[in-house]
Amino acid sequence: MKIAVIGQSLFGQEVYKELRKEGHTIVGVFTIPDKDGKADPLAKEAEKDGVPVFKFPRWRVKGQAIPEVVSQYKATGAELNVLPFCSQFIPMEVIDHPKHGSIIYHPSLLPRHRGASAINWTLIHGDKKGGFTVFWADDGLDTGPILLQRECDVEPNDTVNTIYKRFLFPEGVKGTVEAIKLIAEGKAPRITQPLEGATYEGIQKKENAKIDWNQTAEALHNWIRGNDKVPGAWAEVDGQKVTFYGSTLVDNSTTASGQPLEIHGASRPGIVTKAGLVLFGNDNKTLLVKNLQFEDGKMIAAAQYFSSGSSAAVELTEEEKSFAEQMRAVWQSILTNVSRIEDATDFFKSGAGSMDVVRLVEEVKLRASNCHLQNEDVYMNTTFQEFIQMCVRKLRGEDDEEELVVDYVEKNINNMNIKMPHQLFINGEFVDAEGGKTYKTINPNDSTAICDVSLAQISDVDKAVAAAKEAFEEGDWGKMNPRDRGRLIYKLADLMEQHQEELATIEAIDSGAVYTLALKTHIGMSIQTFRYFAGWCDKIQGSTIPINQARPNRNLTFTRKEPIGVCAIVIPWNYPLMMLAWKTAACLAAGNTVVLKPAQVTPLTALKFAELAARAGLPKGVINILPGSGALVGQRLSDHPDVRKLGFTGSTEIGKHIMKSCAVSNVKKVSLELGGKSPLIIFSDCDMDKALRMGMSSVFFNKGENCIAAGRLFVEDTIHDQFVKKVVEEVKKIKIGDPLDRSTDHGPQNHKAHLDKLVEYCQTGVNEGATLVCGGKQVQRPGFFFEPTVFTDVQDHMYIAKEESFGPIMIISKFKGGEVDDVLRRANATEYGLASGVFTRDISKALYVSEKLNAGTVFVNTYNKTDVAAPFGGFKQSGFGKDLGHEALNEYLKTKAVTIEY
């Protein structure tokens, strides 16, 4: 079909390009004259293709069509006029001339919101549904018959820009092209617009966008967002017009604290807070405005109203100077009417418009992909010098919208000054728990209090989940390029490495972990885990699947791996930071947001991690940390309808309860790493020295507080006595003491209740008739210390043969040589299946045993050798799902199948 495109803008350009792809002949493009020497995007695209372009300043004079203009139009021989976006009045002589007439794209669901500001009024009226109409042009104002309509939900905080970018632009282009296809096929309807529901609103201009404060908070919010960005809702503040941008409705449950700001006409002052400017409706409900713009065009973050312009200039490095010169050239290419870009050159006063802002942001991405600019950043930094300073601060990671405020508990310990956050971390801020509730976290080395920690309540859980949901659905995290997400996670790992001695010290005093072990394993493996999963961010992909059920049609099916949403993570106290890392790193790499409950007795490294995550630049709401009880916080996370996945490491009993709650609430996806009673089989043909060394480690590593600890050793009868003798000799060498002492092998147990359970566990073993070779009781010194313990003659029916101790207790049973299948039967005769091990020089025996052992991990001639790249998780009542390795990502992803017929 021969088509004349009449209009302008990027929207017109995209419609034009799609029509050419569809094989239509564009006989002419009629658009607006160049502005400041720059052609409209539609004109530029058509000129590039050699399509005739006409740039008439007007089509009519005093209501009459200009004959020369109409004559040039008619000469193109168009069969259809397409008006994708047109700001000019087109005479009816042109509208009615083509064979098929003219169609117009209009961004509302006609007959509602006729007129040039349809998107604005859709939002101002608080419509729940929006959309667009392609209609046949007539001599009325947006009154012609409807050809095609498409609708969408209007989100509560949509602005003109967001709904346009999300739906009206991309779907509008498709809809316009589809309408033309219907015309070409002779299938295009002409549906008369109903009279009922018809509205017409005038063009929104600056002079009539003044805010009327005698409205509810929701009405104020709709007025501000309905005028955002053009023309901009405004009010008088300190004697000048100030325009308000970025409005959101906020929860009234918390009192805003900040500096009052008098606003002319408002019933009460606004409040400038760290989050922005809080405003009040006549119903005493609140809304929050993010940005303000002054009459001179300068835009600032509303939170900086009383402090704008106070930051000192940064001195640029040579590399940064090179970047600045590249950007100077970009500015020059955009501002073609300016002879030279000086530091004081103002982007907008030099003629730049909104499309130039979009281009500038994209040009920055091409030259510095880790400089994440928003359009607002350009509006807030209008001169070249301000723009470069802003970019450099972002590149350095110094662009905090607001300073992270941390109320540290400081201690001079382990030859360093450690600084520990102790409040809840919700939506990028450290805050007190509801009602100011706290509890004391205890140092197991001497049973003294380390500090008071905020104790999360149900309302705190709800706030954290809401923040995580907003960050996922509305914030930067959900929209971020996967590679950029990986860079942020890697940056977090770098910060953890910079603070590794401090983290290890905190881990030692809070959990009792020996400092050197904490440094290497608790912290070291945590850093490795975040680095490993940072590399996976841009490698998550689906697959293409051949399907056969729909022949002879041509079909394509492919899968998409998508993040789940808000994920709750509940972790134990034995490896506080490492358990956080194992789950959180995979969760973040997959693109989810997190609400994490650390063990109540070991919250401090998780809170320090939250601080480092904020300083690494992870957006607000992506990570939330809630110290508190499992019965309250853990239960609410299990029950919460907005949590879509829960990852748990802990006891089998609690795991079952969580699984039930997750099923009853909203059928959450669940992964569980639960209890274990891991068997270790030592054959007589083993390397005895290695088996002894690894056997000791399998039980006493991390003072026995180890998920995969060998809960029962099966030693072949011919080497049993020799093995036990050597074990006792080695146990006597273990030095028990202060975990910060570099010579200490074995620190205190984590907390008093666990120590008491170990004493009771050993007494049960003695009562059942097992032989207590050594240990079995509490060490008589301050703190929660327990002697390394060895039991022999342990029979299969005994409690200590079936249940884990989770402490430094070695359980040894004897088996007869040559009875491989029998010892395998005994090893597998447990409801647990987390880990297992075998020591033998016979490779055939090793492979046979590893095949038959019913456990998620089998170690052969080694033990405790976990790696970030290898999946970790159990069978049976040890749970399901995997931490670590590529498989861990699947725990935090959902698979969507898409089938296309073509």
N, C-alpha and C positions, 0 to 999 in steps of 0.2 A: 504494500500500500504506500502511496505517496503522502508523506506527512509533513506538515509545517509545525515546528515546535516553537511556541510563543511563551517566553518567560525568562527565568533567570535562576541563579543560585546553584549550589552543589546538587540540590535535589533535581533541578532541571537538567544538570549535566549527567547525573546518573540515569535518569529516564531516557535521555538522548542516547547514551551509550548502549543501554539495554535494547532499545528499539533497533539500533543498527545491528546488534548481535542477532536479533530475531529476523533479520533480512529485510526490514522495511527501508524504503528510500526516504531519506530526509531531504526534502526539496528546498528547505530554507529554515534558518534559525532566526527568530525575531526577538531581540533582547534589548537591554538598556544600554545607553552609551557608556564608554569607559569612564571610570572615576579615578581622578588623580593619576591618569595615565595607565591605569590597570584595567584590563578587560575582565568582565564577569566570567566565572568558571565555565558556564555553558558556552559563551562566545569563544573562549580559548580552545575548548575541546573541538568545537565545530570547525574553527579556522585551521586547526592542526590537521583535520580530515579533509580540508578543501571544500567543505560544505558552504554554500552562500550564507553569509551572516549579515543581517540588517540591524542597525542600532538606531532606531528612531527615538528621538527624545519624547515624542508624543504621537498619538494616532488621531487625535481630535483637537479642534480649536473651537471654542465657544459651543461645544456640544455637537459640532458637525465633523464628520470624517474628513481627513485631509486627502483630496483626490490622488495626489502623487503617491502618497503612502499606500493607499488601497490598491492603486494600479500596480505598484511594485510587488505587493503581496500576491495579487491575482495572477501575475505573470509566472509564479512558481508552479502553478497547476496542482496545488495541494488537494488531496481527496479527503483529508481529515486534519483538523486543527487539534493539537494537544497542548493544553495549558497546565503544565505541572506545578508551576508557581509563578504568578504574574502579578506585578504591582501596578501595571498600567491599565487604563480603561481601553478596551478593544471595541471598536464600533461594530454594530450588528451587521453591516455590510461585509465584514470579515468573518464574523461568527457564523453566519448562515451560508457563506459562499461555497464551501466544499461540498462534495457529493454526500459525505457522511456527517456533515456539520462539525461541531466542536465539543470536546469534552474537557472538563476541569477537575483537578484534584482539590479537595477541600478537607482540612484537618479537623473535622468534627462529624458526628453522626447526624446528618441533616434529617429533619428540618431544625434540629437544635443547634444553636450558636451559629446562625448565619452572620456574615460579616468578616472583616479582615483580622480580627483578634480572637479567632475561634478557640485556639489552644489555651490562651489566657483565661477565657471565660469558662472553659471546661473545668479548670482548676479553681477559679474564684468561686464558682458555684458548688464546689465540692462534689462534683459528679463522681460516681463510683465506676462508671464505664465511660471510656473515650473511644476514639477511633477516627476513621476517615471515610469520605464518600467520593466516588468518581461519578459526576453527574453530567447530563447533557446541558450545554449552555443555552439560556434563553435571555429574554430582555429584562428579566428580574434580577434581584440581588441574591444569588445562590438559591434560586427557586426552581431550577430546571429539574426534569425527571431524573430519577436515580438509576444509574447503570450498575453500580457495585458498591458494597459497603463491607468494611471489616472493623471489628471492635476489639478492645483490649481492656483489661482491668486498669484502673487508675490507682497507683500505689499511694499510701497516706502522705508520703513525703516527696512525691513527684514534683518536679519543676517543669517549666516549658521545655527546658533543655533535655532533661532526662527522659520524659515521655516521647519527645521527638526523636532522640537518638535510639531509644530502645525499640520503639514500634512505628511511630508515624513516618519516619524517614525510610528505614529498610523495607517495612511491609508496604508503605505507600508507593515506593518504586515498583515493587512486585505487582501491587494491585493495579497501578496505572497500566503497566505492560499487559496484565491479564485482561483488563477492560478492552484494550486495543485488539487483542487476540479475538475476543468475543465479537467485536465489530467486524473484523476481517472474515470471521466464520459465519456472519449473519445471525448470531445468537444473542446479541446484546439487547437486554431488556430496557424498557423506558417506563419506570414506575413513578407515577405521580406522587410528589411529596405530600404527606398528610398535613392538614391544617392543625390538627391537635398536636400540641407539644412544640410548635414552631416558636423560635425566639430569634431576636436580632439584637446584638449588642454592638455599640460603636467601637471605633478603633481606640485601643488603650494608648494614651499618650502620657508623657511625664506630668503634665499639669493636672490630669485627673487621676493620677496614681497615688495621691496623698492618702495616708492611712487614717481611717476613722477609728479612734481608740474605743469608742463606745460599742464594742462587739465582744463576743465570746472569744476565747483563745483559739478555738478551731477556725472561726471566721477570720480572725487576724492572720492566722497561719495560711489559710487559703488565699487571702488577698496578697500576702507577701510572695508566696510561691507562684501564684498566678501571674505575677508581674516580674518574675525572676527568669531571665536576666533583663528582658526588655518589656516595658520601659523602666521598670524598677520602682518598687513601692518605697515611699519616702516619708520622713517626718522631720520636724524642726528640732535640732539638738544643738545647744549652745549657739543659737542664732544663725545656724546654717542648715541647708537641706542635707540630710544624710539618708542614703539609700540602703535598704536592708536586703541581704541575700542569705540564702542557705537556711531557711526556716525548717524546724522540726517541732512536732508536739512532744512534750516531755512529761515524765511521771511526776506527779505532785507529792509523792510520798516523802521526798526528802527536801529539806529547806535549803534554798540556794544561798551560798555565802559568797560575798564579794563586795565590790564598791558600787554604791547607788549611782545611777545616771538619770538626771532629770530629762524628761522628754515632753516637749510642748504638747498639751492636749491629752496626755495620758493620765489616767486616774491615780496612778502610783508610779514611782520611779522604776526604771529597769535596773537590773543588777549585772554588772560586769563580773563574770566568773572566769575561772580557768578554762571552762568549756565554751564560753561565748557570752552573748548578751541575753539574759533571761527577761522576757516580757510577760505582762499579765493581761488577761482578758477581763471583761466586766463580770465574769463568772468565777474570778480568782484562780482559774486554771492557767497553766503556763506554757510558753513556747520558747524555743531557743533559736537565736539567730547567730550564724557563724561569722559572716563577713559584713563590713560596712564600707560604703564608698562616699567620699566627700565631693563637694561641688567641683573641685579642681580635677576630678577623675581619679584621685588616689584611693586605692582600696586597701583596707587593713583587716586582719583578723579581729573580730569584735572583742576577743579576750585581751587584745593589746590596746584598747581604746585609751587607757590612761598611761600607757608606756610606749606608744609607737614612736619610732625614730630614735630610740635610746641605744640600740646596739652599735657597737664599734665596728668599723670596717676591718675585714680580714686582709692580710697581706698575701698576695698570690705567689705560688711557686712558679717555676719556669713552665712546668707542664700545664698549670692552670692558666698562665698567661697565653699559652698557645691555644688552649680551648677558648679563651676570651676573644682572641683574634678571629678564630673560626666563626664564633657567634657574631662578631662585628660584621663579618662578610655576609652572614645570613640576614642580619638586620638590613644591611645595605641592599640586598636583593629583594627584600620585601618593601622597604621604604624607598622606592625608586625616585621619588621626588625630592629626596634629601641628598645633598651633594656629598656630605661626609657624616658618618656616625660618630658623634662625640660622646663622652661619658654622660653628659647632661641631656642627650637627645631623648625626648619622650616618645614612646612607641605610639601612643594614641593621638597625641597632639600633632604628630607628624603624619597622620592620616590613616593609621592602621585600624582595621575593623575586626569583627569577631572571627571571620574566616582566616585572617592573618594570625590571630591567636592560635587557632588550631594548627596552622602550618608551623608556627614557631615551636610549639610543643613537640611536634613530630620531628622537626629538624634537630632539636636537642636530643631526642631519643636516638637518632642516627649517629650522633657524635659522642654521646655518653649514655649508654643504655641503662646504667645504674643511677641515673639522675631522674627520679620519678616526678615529673611536673604535672600539675593540674592547670586547667585554664585559669583558675583563680590566682595561681602564683604569678601569672603575667599581669593580671589586673592589679595585683598588690605591689608589683615592682615595675613601675612603668618606665623609668629611665634606664638607659643601658647600664650604668654603673650599679644601680639597685638590682637589676636583673642578673648581672654577672655575680654579684655578691651572694644573691640568693642561690644561684646554681652551685657555686663553689661550696657554700655551707651544706647543701644537700649532698654533694659529692663526698664531702668530708664526714657526713653523718652528724653534722652539727645543726641541723635544721629543725630541732624540736619545736613543735608548735607551742609547747609550753614546757617549762622545766619540770623534770621528774622530781617530785618532792618525796624524800624518803626520811622517815623518822628512825634513824639507826639506833640499834644498841651496839655500842662499841666496847671492845675488850682488847687489851694488850696481852696476847698469849701466843705461845709458839714462836717467839721472836718476831712477831708482826702485830700490826693493829688490824683487827678484823671488824668489819662493819656489817651488821646483820639487820635486815628489815624484819619486822615482827608483826605487821598488820596484814590483813587480807589484801589480795591484789585483784581488783575488779576493774575492767574496762580501762586499763592503762594507768591506774592510780592505786597507791597504797591507802587503804581506808580502814577505819575501825569497824568492828562487827556491830550489828544492830544492838543497840542498848549498851555499847561499849564493853561487851563481855570478853573476858580474857581467861587464860589458864597459864600455868607455869610449865615450861619444858625443862626437863631435868637432865643434868650431866651424869651419865651412868658411872663415870669414873669415881665420883665422890658423893653422889646423890644430892648435890646442891642445885639450886635453881639457876638456870642460865639467864632466862628473861621471861617476861610476860608476853604471851602470844595471843592475838585476837582469835576468838572462838566463834566461828561462823554459825549463823542461825539460818532458818529456812528462808527468811526474806533475803538474806545475802546470797543464797543459792539461786533464788529467782532472778536477782539482779545480774549475777554472773552469767547465767544462761541467756538472759535477754541481751546482754552485751555481746556474748559469743554469737548469738543468732544474728544480730544486726551486723556484726563484723563479717559474717559469712554471706549474708544476703544482700547487704547494702554497701558494705565497706570495701576498702581497697584489696583486701586479701582474696576475696572471691573473684575479683576481676583481674588480679595480677597475672602477668605473664609467668608461666611456670619457671622459666630460667631466672627471672628476677626473684621469685620466691626462694629458689635454691640459693641465690646469692645472700639473701637475708639470713637464711638458716646457717649458711657457712660463716657468715659474719658473727652470728651468735656463738658458733663453735670457737671462733677465734677469740672472742671475749671470754668465754669459759676458760680457754687455755691461758689467757693473760691473768686470770684470777684463780688458777688451779690450786695454788698453795693455800689461798684463803678458803676456797671451797673445801679442800681436804681437811683443813683445820676445823671448819664448822662441822663437817661430817664426823670428825673424830670426837668432838665434845658433845655432839647431839646424839650420835648413835653408838659410840664406843668403838668404832672401827679404828684399827691401828693406823696411824697417820701415813706410814709408808705404803700400806696396802690401799688406803683411801686415795692416795695420790696416783698410784699406778692403775688401780682397777675401778674403784667407785667413781673417780673423776676422770681418769684417763680413758676408760672405755665409754663414758658418757660423751666425751668430746669426739671420739672416733665415731660414735653412733650418729651424732648430728651431722658430721662431715659425710658419712656414708650416704645418709638419706638425702642430704642436700644435692648430691649427684643424681638422685633418682627423679627429681622434680620434673625435669623436661623429657623424661624417658617413659612416662606412663602412657600406654597406648592400648587401643583395642585391636580387633582383628577383622579381616574380611572373610565371609563365610559363603561358600556356594550352597544354594538351596535348590531343591528339585521339585517341590510340591506344586508349583504354580505354572508349569509349562502349558502352552508354548510361550507365555509372556517372558520378557526379559526382566530379571530381578537382580537386585544387589542387596545383600544384607551385611551390615557391619556393626561392630560393637564399640561403645564408648565407655571408658572407665571414668567415672565421675565421683567427686568427693561426696561424702554422706551428709555433712552438715555439722551440727554441734555434737561433739563427742565428749563424754565424761570419762575420766580416767581416775581410778582409785588404786593406790599403790601401798605396798607394805613398808615396814621399818628396817628391814635388814640391809638393803642397798638403796637408801632414800633417793639419791640423785640418779643412780644408774637405772633404777626401775622407772623413774620419770622419763629418762632419755629413751629407753627401749620402746616405750609406747608413744611418747609425744613426738619424737622425731619422725616416725613413719606417718603419724596422724597429720602433722603439719605438711610434710612433703606431699601428701595426697590432696592437700588443699582445704582441710577441715579447720575448724576452730575448737578450742579445748577449754573445758572446765575440769581442773584437776584437784582431787583431794589427797594431800599427802597423809601418811600415817600421823595420827594425833601426837604421838610421842617423838616424831622426827620431822618437824615442819621446816627447819631453818634453811637447808640447802635449796628446797623448792622455792622459798621466798627470795633467796639470793638469785636463783635462776630467773625468777620473774623480773627482778631489777635488770639483769643483764639482757634479757629479751627485749625489754623496753629500750634500753640503751643501744641495742643492735638495730632498732628501727622497726621491729614488728608492730604492725598497726594495733591500735587500741581494740580490746575485745578478743583478739586472737588467742591470747593466753590469759587464763584466770586461775588463781590459786586460792583454795579455801581450806585452811587448817580447821579441823573440827572433828566431831565424833562421827563414827560410821553410822550409828543409829539415827542420827539427825541428817547430816550432810550426805552421807553415802546413800541413805534411804531416799532422800528427796531427789537426788540425781537419778536413782533407779526408777523413780516414779514420774519424773518430769516429762510432760508431753512434748516438749521441744528438744529434748535430747534424743538423738537418733542412733547413737552407738555408745556402748559402755565397755571399756576395757578394764579388767580387774586382775590383780595379782594378790593372792592371800589364801586363806584357809578354804578347804572344800566345803565346810559347813556354811560359811558366809557366801561362798560362790553360788551354792544352791539357792540361797535366799535371794541373792541378787538376780539370778536367772529367772526366778519366779516373778519377782517384781517387774523386771523388764518385759516379761511376756504379758502380764496382766495390764500394765500401763499402756503401752503402745507398740508392743512387739519390737522392741529395740534389737538391733544387731548386737551380739554379745561375744566377747572373747574372754576366756578364763584361763589363768595359769594358777593352779591350785596346789594342794599338798602333794607330797611325794614320799615314797619309801624305796628309794632307788637301790637296786641290788648291784653289788660289785663281786664278780666271780673271779677268784684267783686260782689258776691251775698250777700244778706242781712244776710244769715245764716253763714257768714264767722267768723273766729276769727278776730275781728276788730283790735286788737293791732298788730297781725301778718300781716294782710293785709295792715295796715298803714305802718308798718316798711318795708315790702317787696315792697309795692307800691312806697315808697320814693326811695328805692334802684333801683327799676326797671327803674326809670327816671333819677335820679341824680348821679348814680354810674359813676365814672370816668368823672365827670362834664358833663354828658349827651353824651359824645363822645363814644358811645357804640353801636355796630351793632345791638344788640338785645334789645336795650332800648324799654320800653313800649311806643310806639308812641301815643297810645290813650287808656285811661282808661274808661271803661264802668262801672258805679257804679249804683247799684239798687236804685230806687228813694227813698225808705224808709230810706236808710242810707246815701244818697248823701250829704245832708247838713252837717251832723255830720262828715262825712269823709273829706269834703273840709275844714271844720273848723280846724280839727286836722292836716291836711296837712299844712295849713298856719302857724299854731303854730310851726310845726317842721321845716318848711323852714326858719323861722326867727332865728332858732338856728344854721343854717349852717354858719360856719366861713369861710369866703373867705380870701385868703391870699397867702403868699409865700409857694410854694409847698414843700420847704425844712423844713418849720416850722412844728414840730411834732403835733401841735395842729390844723393845717389847715385841714378843711374838703373838701374844694372846691378850686382848683387851677385855673389858667388862661386857657382860651380856647387856642387851639393849635396855631392859627396864625391869623393875622389881617383880612384877607379876610373872614375867617370863622366867626369871630366876627361880621363883617359888615352884613353877611348873616343872623345871628341870630336877629340882630336889625330889619332888613327888614322883616323877618319872623313874628316877633311879631307885627309889624305895620300892616302887612296884616291881621292878626287875629283881631286886633282892628277894622280895616276898615270894616271887614266882619260882625261885630256885636257880636263877642265872648266877654265874660266878662273877662277882665284882672284883676285877683284877686290880684296879687302881681308880682313884678319884671318887666321884659320886656325891660330893658335898660342896657347899658354898665355901669360898675362901674367906677366912677371917681377916677382913680388912675393909675400910670404907668403900662403898660402891657395890656394884652388882656382879661380883666375880664368881665364877664357877670352875671347879677343877676339871681339866681334861680327864675323861672317864673311859674305861675299857671294860666291856662285859664279854665273857665267853660262855660256852655251854648254853647258848641261847637256843631254845627249842621252838619249832614252828608255831606252836599254839600260844606262846607267851605274848603278852601285850606289847612288850618292847620289840618283839620280832615283827609286829604288824603295824605299829603306829610310829610316826616320826617324832623325834625329840626336838628337832630344830635347835640343837645345841651341840656342844663338843663331846658327844657320847658315841663311842665306837661299839657297834653290836656285831660280834663275830660268831658265826656258825660253821660247823665242820661238815664236809661232804666226802663221800668215798670216791677214790680215784676210779676213772673209767665210767662213772655213772653220769655222763653228760646230760642226758635227757631228764634224769631225775632232779639234778640241781637246777636245770632250766624250769622244771615244773614248780619247784619250790620258789625260785626267783620270781616267777610270774604269778604265784598264788597271792596276789595282793590286788586291791581295788585301785591302786595307784599305778601310774605309768609315765612318769616324767622323764627320768634318765636311768642309765644303767651302764655297766662297764664290764670288761673282761680283760684278763692278763694271761697271755699264752704266747709261746713262740711258734705254735702250729698255725699257719695261716688258714688252713682248711677249717680247723676247729674255730678260729676266730670268726671267720665268715659265717659258719653254721650257727654259732651262738648269737652273733649280731642279728642274723635273720630271725631267730626264734624269740629273742627277747622282746617283750611287748611294751616298748617304751618309746617316747618321742625322740630321744637321743641315746645313742650307744657309743661309748668311748672304748676304743681298742688300744691297749697298752699306753693309755694316757687317761687323764680325768680333768674335769673342770675347764676343758679347753673350748670355751665358747668364743665365737667371733661374730663381729657385726654383720658379716655376709652370710652366715649360716643360720637357717631357721631354728627357732627355739620354742618348744611347746610340748604338751603331754598328751597322753591317751587316757581313756577311762575316767576315773574320778580325779585325775590330775588336770582335767580341763580340756579345752579345745581352742584352736586358733594359734597363730604363730606370732612371736616377737622376732625381730631381726630378719635380715635377708630380704630378698625380693618378695617372698611370700607375705611378709608383714604388711606390705602395702595393701594387699587384698582385704585385710581386716578393716581398712578405713576407706574402701572404695565400693561403689555399687556399679554393676554392669547394666548398661542399657543397650538393647538390640534395636537397630533401625533397619527397616526393610523398605526398599524403593523399587517401584516398577517404572521402567523407562522404555 
